[in-house]
Amino acid sequence: KLSPNVFDLWIYIFETLIKEHGVSVSLIMLEYPKASIRNIAHYISSQNIPELLEGRYFDIRFLPFIANPYRHQARIPEYCDIVLDNAIYNSHTMAVDTLWGGVPMVTFADGVDMGGRVGFSIL
């Protein structure tokens, strides 16, 4: 569900937050499926990621899949200050989990089909 364009947009947002506000940024992703870890690492290594994001201000963490939805929802505010949504096929359950956790979410409103507008509809 994650496109290179959206990932690049996230990197741009992270770089801006670090440069202009001096904050540390962590990209937290669900390690589900496990192959996603390898794919994301490969994409990052093949791109010209800004040097700023290779230092102490940025890291990527993969959280293990938890089948119990209540435990999953409970950990969202522990790890996240804000959630950035995907574009092509954006959040469904994740939007609800995020909002139940009391964490704000930024989503896209211009999806071409219903699957790309669900996050906006939930908000």
C-alpha distance (Angstrom), angle and dihedral (degrees) to the residues before:
residue distance angle dihedral
K1 . . .
L2 3.80 . .
S3 3.79 115.2 .
P4 3.81 124.8 -159.4
N5 3.84 89.7 -119.4
V6 3.80 92.4 57.3
F7 3.80 92.4 44.1
D8 3.81 89.6 51.4
L9 3.81 89.5 50.0
W10 3.80 89.7 52.2
I11 3.82 90.1 50.7
Y12 3.81 89.4 51.0
I13 3.82 90.4 51.1
F14 3.82 91.5 48.3
E15 3.80 92.0 48.3
T16 3.82 90.8 50.3
L17 3.81 92.4 49.3
I18 3.79 91.4 50.4
K19 3.83 96.5 44.2
E20 3.78 99.4 41.1
H21 3.80 102.0 31.5
G22 3.80 104.0 23.9
V23 3.80 93.7 -131.0
S24 3.78 127.7 146.1
V25 3.80 115.3 -117.6
S26 3.79 129.9 -155.8
L27 3.76 122.8 -169.8
I28 3.80 105.7 -147.1
M29 3.78 116.0 -165.1
L30 3.77 134.2 171.8
E31 3.79 112.4 -109.3
Y32 3.75 91.1 -134.6
P33 2.91 118.2 148.0
K34 3.80 97.2 22.9
A35 3.83 90.7 -138.0
S36 3.81 88.4 67.2
I37 3.81 90.4 73.6
R38 3.80 92.0 58.3
N39 3.80 92.5 43.2
I40 3.80 94.2 50.8
A41 3.81 92.6 45.5
H42 3.81 89.1 50.8
Y43 3.80 92.2 49.6
I44 3.81 92.6 48.9
S45 3.80 92.8 48.8
S46 3.81 91.3 49.2
Q47 3.81 94.1 52.4
N48 3.75 133.6 74.4
I49 3.79 94.7 -110.9
P50 3.81 110.7 -173.5
E51 3.79 112.7 -97.5
L52 3.77 89.0 -124.9
L53 3.79 89.7 68.3
E54 3.78 93.2 55.1
G55 3.79 93.4 65.5
R56 3.75 139.0 71.0
Y57 3.81 94.7 -64.7
F58 3.80 97.4 67.8
D59 3.77 137.4 46.3
I60 3.79 139.1 158.6
R61 3.79 121.1 -134.6
F62 3.78 128.6 -173.6
L63 3.78 117.1 -151.4
P64 3.79 118.3 -151.5
F65 3.78 118.3 -112.6
I66 3.82 112.4 -98.0
A67 3.79 115.5 -161.7
N68 3.80 92.8 -158.6
P69 3.83 104.6 84.9
Y70 3.81 93.4 -157.8
R71 3.81 92.7 56.5
H72 3.80 89.3 46.0
Q73 3.82 92.4 51.1
A74 3.80 91.5 46.4
R75 3.80 93.1 58.1
I76 3.81 96.8 50.1
P77 3.84 96.1 82.3
E78 3.81 88.6 43.0
Y79 3.81 91.0 62.2
C80 3.81 105.9 22.7
D81 3.79 136.1 60.9
I82 3.81 91.7 176.3
V83 3.80 135.2 3.4
L84 3.81 122.5 -137.1
D85 3.78 112.8 -152.5
N86 3.77 129.4 -142.6
A87 3.80 123.2 -112.7
I88 3.78 116.1 -143.8
Y89 3.78 97.0 47.3
N90 3.75 105.8 4.5
S91 3.75 135.4 -169.0
H92 3.73 123.6 -45.4
T93 3.79 110.0 153.7
M94 3.81 91.0 13.8
A95 3.82 91.1 59.9
V96 3.79 90.9 53.1
D97 3.82 92.3 44.4
T98 3.80 90.3 49.1
L99 3.78 94.4 49.7
W100 3.82 92.1 44.9
G101 3.79 86.4 53.7
G102 3.81 89.9 54.0
V103 3.80 93.6 -117.8
P104 3.82 120.9 137.2
M105 3.80 118.1 -121.3
V106 3.80 131.8 -153.8
T107 3.80 112.9 -152.2
F108 3.79 141.8 166.9
A109 3.80 121.6 -98.7
D110 3.78 99.2 -171.5
G111 3.80 102.8 71.8
V112 3.80 114.5 152.2
D113 3.77 94.1 -136.7
M114 3.78 137.1 22.3
G115 3.83 93.9 -87.9
G116 3.79 89.7 60.6
R117 3.80 94.7 52.4
V118 3.79 103.3 46.1
G119 3.81 95.7 97.8
F120 3.80 90.2 53.1
S121 3.81 91.3 46.9
I122 3.80 91.9 52.1
L123 3.79 91.6 51.0
